């Protein structure tokens, strides 16, 4: 499905609808809604800083494993501005989590607590320094200030492999000594495969 919003095409893929339907079937509806809201606010964080830097958004694609934003003037921004855009989603998630935690503290709302935890999880997840996540993109911009593209990519590949192997080790230990978590296994496997694919591509 494609919707045009003020010159920007917003596309919802079949895979996105399938994953959302699967989540609704397996999880509580309220949790799924909070996850979607927190994820949308995360992406709006990126869009907010893009707009602040006068970027033109051509399209926004919602897929099974995230959102892809296509811009027109990407090459015109400095690495520092690109770094801020990459961190925009994390910043917005952290800002949203604070009032939710305060609301829980004063009103004892379990919904506010759950929303704050989901929002913080999305922020912390994107802080993993992998090429495909926000922190990895931000680090690439910072490294490009000092190194050329080849050396930057090499350093990021090494860091990504270290992090994804550490994450895989945590997943195995958690499954062996605590409990088997299908969501953790699926996310770890996805990140592992994507990171290895980038290494050999």
Residue, then its C-alpha position, 0 to 999 in steps of 0.5 A: x500500500x502506498x500513500x502520498x503525504x505532501x510529496x512523500x511516498x509512504x509505503x507499507x509492504x506485505x512483509x510489514x503487514x505480515x509481521x504486525x499480524x503475527x505479533x498481534x496473534x502472539x502478543x497482547x494487543x496493548x503491547x503490540x500497539x506500544x511497540x508500534x508507537x515507540x518504533x514510529x516515534x523513533x523513525x520520526x526522530x530521524x525525520x525531525x532532524x532531517x527536516x531541521x537540516x532541510x533534507x527533502x524526504x522522497x519516500x518512507x518504506x515500512x518493511x518487516x525488519x525496519x524502515x528505510x528513508x530515501x532522501x534527495x540531498x544526502x550528499x550535501x550534509x556534513x558528517x556531523x549532521x549525518x551523525x545527528x540524524x543517525x542518533x535522532x531516533x535514539x534521542x527521541x526514544x530517550x526523551x519519550x521514556x522520561x515522562x513515561x517513567x515519571x508518570x509511572x512513578x507518580x500514578x503507578x500506571x503499569x501501561x506507562x511503565x511498559x511503554x517506558x521499558x519498550x521505548x528504552x529497549x528500542x533506544x538501547x538496541x539501536x545503541x549496539x554499534x553494528x553497521x545496520x543500526x543507528x549507532x553504527x551509522x553514527x560511528x561511521x560518520x565520526x570515523x569519516x572525519x578522521x579516516x578515509x572510506x576504506x579504513x572506516x569500513x574496515x574498522x566498522x566491520x571488525x567492530x560489528x563482528x565483535x559485537x554480533x559474536x558477543x550478542x550471539x554468546x549472550x543469546x546462547x548463555x541466556x537460552x542455556x541457563x535461564x530460558x529459551x527466548x524465541x524473540x531474542x534468538x530471532x533478533x540475534x540470528x537476523x543481526x548475525x546473518x546481516x552482519x556476515x552478509x555485509x562482510x562477504x558482500 
